[in-house]
Amino acid sequence: MMENTRRLENKAAVITGASRGIGRAIAQLFAKHGAYVVVHYHRSKSKAERVVHEIDEAGGRALAVQADVAQPEHVDRLLHTALDALGKIDIWANIAGADILTGSGAKLSDLDKLDRVIAVDLRGTILCCWRVAPVMRGAGGGVILNMSWDAVLQGMKGRNPEIFAAAKGGILGFTKCLARSYAPEVRVNELAPGWIETAFAHDAMPEAAYQAVLESTPMKRFGQPEDVAKAALYLASDEASFVTGQTIRINGGQVL
């Protein structure tokens, strides 16, 4: 059964990158709180359909939609498919991100990694925002959530962190500009997770590095996707009605 207190009752939400990890956790939590959720995916159709099934089984409502967010025509199709199915879009969360840490992505050259992260994370976020923000304003309001990284302003040594910082730093600045452009009708905020226990931490992170993160984190643990989802729920809800252009770090205090 669904909770009695549902903070997103009758809201329509699009979550990009919702077939796994943080996006999946956000889609599930939003649905639990009454939202009708579009579960976006790029290649992971079976995983997206599994998320939809889990939401349906829990009494929620969801729909899986495929799109490559780096392509304008795909973003347009995602937007219009969501509008046709939901009738409106109250919340749009840009969670999709390129994986350059595990699987085939980890084997790419530095230049290919850069191209992929810029295309999916930065360009994809910008394209989605440029498409949905005017629609939200025309409908009277809405909420946009973007995904950055907690170490953007502090920095981290290494080629992969350099690549992530280039894209996520762009998202940080873009989010602040978009918040000013579309206020007061549309609120635009940013999630900035730290070390979250997703595929990289589970499957590819050396044990010594894993333990080093635990030691350097005041809360002495990795975050879970659900930790980020709870922050997203707050920002998407009316409880954050006076919050825009802000970044919430979900990182156990490792970056302060």
N, C-alpha and C positions, 0 to 999 in steps of 0.2 A: 504494500500500500504506500501511496505517496504521503509526504508529510502534510500536516494540517496547515502549517505556516509556510506558505509558498511565495517567495519574494519576487518571482517573475511571472506570476499568474497571467496567462493569456498574452504573454509577450512572444514575439517572433524573433528567433535568433539564428544567425548564420555563423558557424564556427569553421574556419579554414584549418586544414591539417588535423581533422578531428578523428581520424581513423586509429590513432595510437597516441600514447604518451600524454602530454599535457592537454592537447586538444581533445582527446577522448575524455579525460577527466572533467574538463570544462563542459563538454556537451552533456555528459551524464548528470552533472550537478545542476546545470541550467534546466534540463528536462525534469529533474526531481523537484525543482522549485516552480514548475508550471509552465515553462517555456516550450513552444513548439520549435524544434531544433532542426536545422539543416546541417547534416554531417558531411562536410566537404572532404573529398579525397582527390589525389592525383592518380596514383597507380594502384593503391591498396584497396581494390573494390571489395574483396572478401572481408577484410578487416573492418571497413566502413559499414558493410551490411551487418556484421556481427554487433557493432556498436548500436546500430538502429534496432536490431533484435533485442539487445539487452535493455534498451530504453523502453521499447514496447512492452517487454515482459514485466517491467517495473511499473507499468501504468502510464508511461509518458507517451509523447508523440515525436516522431523523428522521420527524416527523409534523407537518403544518401544522394549526393550530387557530385559528379566528376567534373574537374576543371583543372587546367594548368594556370595558376594565378599570375604567371609571368607573361601571359598572352592576353591582350586586351579583349579579343573576341571571346575567349573563354570566360573572362571575368564578367562580360556582359551577359553571357548565357547563364552563368551562376546566379547573377543578380536577378535576371528575369524569371528563371526557374523558381527561385525562392519567392519572388513576389507572386507568381502565379499560384504556388502551392500554399503560401502562408497568408497572402493578401496584404502583407505589410512587412517591413523589417524594422524592428525596434532596437536590435542589438546586432552588431557585426564585430566578431573577434578575429583578428588576423594572427593566427597561431602557426600557420604553415611555415616550415623552415626546411632548408636543404640539409641533408645529413652528409657531412663530410668526415665524420668520425668513425663510422662503422660500415661494414659491408663494402660494396664496390666504391662508395664515396670516399672511403679512407685511402683508396689506391689511386685516386686521381692526382694529376700534377697540381702544383700550387696554383697555376693560372686557371686550370679547369675548376678547381675548388672555388677560387675567387669568383669566376663567372657564374657558377651555380648559386652561390650564396647571395651575390648581388641580384641575380635574376629572381630568385624565389623570395628571399627574405625582404630585401629592400624594394626592388621594382614591384614585386607582388603586393606588398603592403600599400605602396603608393597607388598603384592602379585600383586596388579594391577601395581604398579610401576616396579617391577621386570619383569613382562611380557611385558609391553608396551615400556619401555625405550630402550631395545635392538632393537625392531622393528623400533622405531623412528630413532635411530642412523643409522640403516641400510638403511633407506629411505632418509637420509640426514639431518634430524632434526625434532624438534617438541617441544611442550610445555606441561609440567606437572604441575598441580595445586593441592596442598594438603590442607587439612583443619585442622587447629589447634584451639587455643583458646587464647584470649588476656590476660587472667589471669595466664597463665602457669608459667611465670617467677616471677610473683608477689605473687601468691597464693590467695586462698579464703577459709574461714572456712567452714567445713561441710563434711559429708561423700560423697555426690554426687560430689562436687568439687574435693575431693581427687581422686575419680575414674576417672573423666574426665582429671584431670591434669596428672595422670599416663599415660593415652593413648595419650593425645594430646602433652605432653612433649616428648614422644617417637617419635611422628610424626615430631615435630620440629627438633630434632636432626637428624632423618633419612633424612629429606628433605635437610638439609645442606650437609650431606654426599653424597646423590644421585646427588645433583647439581655438586659436584666436580667430581664424578665418570663419569658423562655423558656429561660434558662440553667438547668442545664448541658446539656440535651438538644439545644437548637437554637442554633447560632451565627448571629449576625446582624451583618453588616458592610456597609460603604458604600464605593462607588467614587465618587471626586470628580475627574472629568476637567477639564482646562483646555481649551486651544485644540486641538481635534482636527479633522483634515482630513476633514470630512464635507460634506454638500451645501451648507451655508452658506459655508464657506471656499472651496469650488470655484466656486460659481455666483453668490453674492450679495455677497460681502465686497469692498469697495473695495480696490483695489491698495495704496493708501497705508496703510490699516488693516492689511492683510495683512503688509506690510513692517514696520510698527510692532510687530506681535506678534513677528515674527522677531527684531527688534532687542532687545526686552525680555525674551526668553526665553533663559536661560543656555545651553540646549542648541541654540539657533539653528535650530530647526525646529518645525513643527507636529507634534503627535502624530498617530499613525495609529490607526484603530479596533483594530488588532491589539495596540497597546501597552496599551490598556485591557483587552482580552481576556486578555492574559497576567497582569495583576493579578487579574482575576476568577478565572482558573484557579488561581492560588495560594490565594486565599481559599476557593475551593470544595473544595480538596484537603485530604487529611489532614495535609499539611505545615503547615497553619494551624490545627491542632486546638486550640491555646491562644490563638487570636485571636478575640475577639468584641467588639462594640460599638465597633469602630475604623473610621477613615476613611483610605483610601489615596488620596492625591492623585497623579494621573498627568498632569503638566503641564510637564515639562521644567524645573522649578524657577522658573517665572514667579511663582507665589505660594508663599511659603515660610512 
